[in-house]
């Protein structure tokens, strides 16, 4: 069934409302972090390395959707703090591989804990039926995000 465009109760209206809600929640979760001097860009790059295990600077720039010179600055700041290490590329001597150091992994885990704790606090305040609805919605959102 095809829904009319931009009328209340339509797929377009649901998409708009859902997108705005997800963006606001994402912004709020990002703000729930330990006090520190890592920027959102630095934390995002560290998270990408944590998830990927290791990436070239170009791959990291592509994942983060920034230009390579911007990523060079971000990686430089992370390296200065001992959060990221460079190792030689196994097959291309002109490249390096970036990975999170043990300290970088620990810092990332600290940020994740703070975010999860904030969200868990919000969820506890909801009614059990609301939490059940969100549990089902999270499954659906994961399905959409993998499409």
C-alpha positions in Angstrom: 0.0 0.0 0.0 1.4 3.4 -0.9 0.7 6.2 1.5 -0.1 9.8 0.4 2.8 12.2 0.9 3.0 14.7 3.8 -0.4 14.1 5.4 -0.8 13.2 9.1 -0.4 9.5 9.6 1.5 9.0 6.4 4.9 7.3 5.9 6.5 10.7 5.2 5.1 12.1 8.5 6.3 9.1 10.4 9.7 9.3 8.8 10.0 13.0 9.7 8.9 12.4 13.3 11.1 9.3 13.8 14.1 11.1 12.2 13.7 14.1 14.4 13.3 11.9 17.6 16.3 9.8 16.8 18.4 13.0 16.1 17.4 14.5 19.4 18.0 11.3 21.3 21.4 10.9 19.6 22.3 14.5 20.5 21.3 13.9 24.1 23.2 10.6 24.4 26.3 12.3 22.9 26.1 15.0 25.6 26.0 12.3 28.4 29.7 11.8 28.6 32.3 12.1 31.2 33.9 15.5 31.5 37.0 15.6 29.4 38.6 17.4 26.5 37.9 14.9 23.7 35.8 16.5 21.0 32.9 14.8 19.4 35.0 14.3 16.2 37.8 12.7 18.2 35.5 10.5 20.1 33.8 9.4 16.9 37.1 8.5 15.2 38.1 6.6 18.3 34.8 4.7 18.3 35.2 3.9 14.6 38.7 2.4 15.3 37.3 0.5 18.3 34.6 -1.0 16.1 36.8 -1.7 13.1 39.9 -2.8 14.9 42.2 -1.0 12.6 41.9 1.3 9.5 44.1 3.3 7.2 43.8 7.1 7.7 41.9 7.2 4.4 39.5 4.5 5.4 38.9 6.3 8.7 38.3 9.6 6.9 35.8 7.8 4.7 34.0 6.2 7.6 33.8 9.5 9.4 32.8 11.3 6.3 35.5 14.0 6.6 38.3 15.1 4.3 41.7 13.4 4.8 43.4 16.6 6.0 40.7 17.0 8.7 41.3 13.3 9.8 45.0 13.9 9.9 44.4 16.7 12.5 42.0 14.5 14.5 44.4 11.5 14.5 47.3 13.7 15.5 45.4 14.9 18.6 44.5 11.3 19.5 48.1 10.2 19.0 49.3 13.0 21.2 47.1 11.7 24.0 48.3 8.1 23.5 44.8 7.0 22.4 45.8 5.9 18.8 48.8 4.2 17.4 50.2 3.9 13.9 51.8 0.7 12.6 53.2 0.0 9.2 50.8 -1.3 6.6 51.6 -5.0 5.9 51.5 -4.7 2.1 51.9 -1.0 1.2 55.0 0.7 2.6 53.5 4.1 1.8 50.6 3.6 4.3 50.0 3.1 8.0 47.4 1.3 10.0 45.7 3.2 12.8 44.3 1.4 15.9 43.1 2.3 19.3 45.7 1.8 22.0 44.9 0.1 25.4 44.4 3.6 26.8 42.2 4.5 23.8 40.1 1.4 24.4 39.8 2.3 28.1 38.8 5.9 27.3 36.2 4.7 24.8 34.8 2.2 27.3 34.5 5.0 29.9 32.5 7.1 27.4 30.3 4.2 26.5 29.5 3.5 30.2 28.6 7.1 30.8 26.2 7.1 27.8 24.7 3.7 28.7 24.2 4.8 32.3 22.4 8.0 31.3 20.1 6.1 28.9 19.4 3.4 31.4 18.4 6.0 34.0 15.9 7.4 31.5 14.5 4.0 30.7 14.0 3.1 34.3 11.7 6.1 34.7 9.4 4.7 32.0 6.4 2.4 32.5 7.1 -1.3 31.8 4.8 -1.2 28.7 6.9 1.7 27.4 10.1 -0.2 27.9 8.6 -3.2 26.1 7.6 -1.0 23.2 11.1 0.5 23.0 12.6 -3.0 23.1 10.5 -3.9 20.0 11.2 -0.6 18.4 15.0 -1.1 18.8 14.8 -4.4 17.0 12.9 -2.6 14.1 15.4 0.2 14.1 18.3 -2.2 13.9 16.6 -3.9 10.9 16.1 -0.5 9.2 19.7 0.5 9.9 21.1 -2.7 8.2 19.0 -2.3 5.1 
